[in-house]
Amino acid sequence: MDLPVVWFVAIAFLWTGYLVLEGFDFGVGALLPVLGRDDTDRRVMINSIGPVWDGNEVWLITAVGATFAAFPAWYGSMLSGLYLPMLAILLALIARGVAFEYRGKVDDVAWRRRWDVAIVAGSTVPAFLWGVVFANLVRGLPMTAEHVVTATVFELFSPYALLGGALTLALFLLHGAVFLSLKTDGPVRLRARRFAARAALVVVPLLVGFLGWTQALGGSRGSGGADWTLPVAVVAVLALIAGSALVARGREGRAFSATAVAVAALVAVIFGSLFPQVLPSTTDPAFSLDIRNAASAPYTLTVMSWIALIALPVVIGYQTWSYWVFRKRVARADITPSVH
């Protein structure tokens, strides 16, 4: 396995970490008005992700930074061609982060409701648009020989991309509900369990449809990953079904592990269907970017590899420690008027 392949796998791993971890806190934020019947319930939900949501975003920064350094041509074409959904995601993440910080600064119901709207929008928009972005990467974009993406807004929101967006939004809602059932106690926990069991009726068909379409796209391009991604796709569907069944039976820890496996398997299918390409061109296959013509020089990849060997265990260790420290369930009794 040479360095471009190593870094393609590393970037897929970073996106997996980001979507598994940020996926549940997107779900919690989007479910705020659904499972939070009053202000105390909503504070319980926010506190369940309060210590970890910003740490989860480290994975996004690392994934984007690694793409820039390891595959600069991929980074340039992807971000310039998809700048509208990327800009919307960035603005939504900023609004959500500000809302988490400012919501409790003023003891006023109307003030908190306005910031709740920002949390819901700041969670829902990225949860949908990440699916649109990754679907476009798998499907490919119109691109010139100079790797300039020429897609219009309408081309970015093709039926396949909209299916990808609907899937990631629905999947993260389910993932978030399972997390809430694991991390909270009282009425929020019970509502989250019921929501997760019912949401599976929508999410499983969406997952089957998207994975089937993705397999067909990878197979039509002769992708090297199309063969091994089929059993991974089956694992994703089975893990999601198992997660929904387990949470309905009150086995919340195992249910969360199962939905995390479903998200990770989905990301593996996406990157496996791409390989060895990183951005297929729908204009002419010869214009596509792959791990060879998009990669940095061997010296750059070598230096990056040494840095990653030192930094990645630190990041994983820090995050594991923070999840362990804040492992206690959050209940209504923990919320006092001064922390609304």
Disulfide bonds with the S-S distance in Angstrom:
none
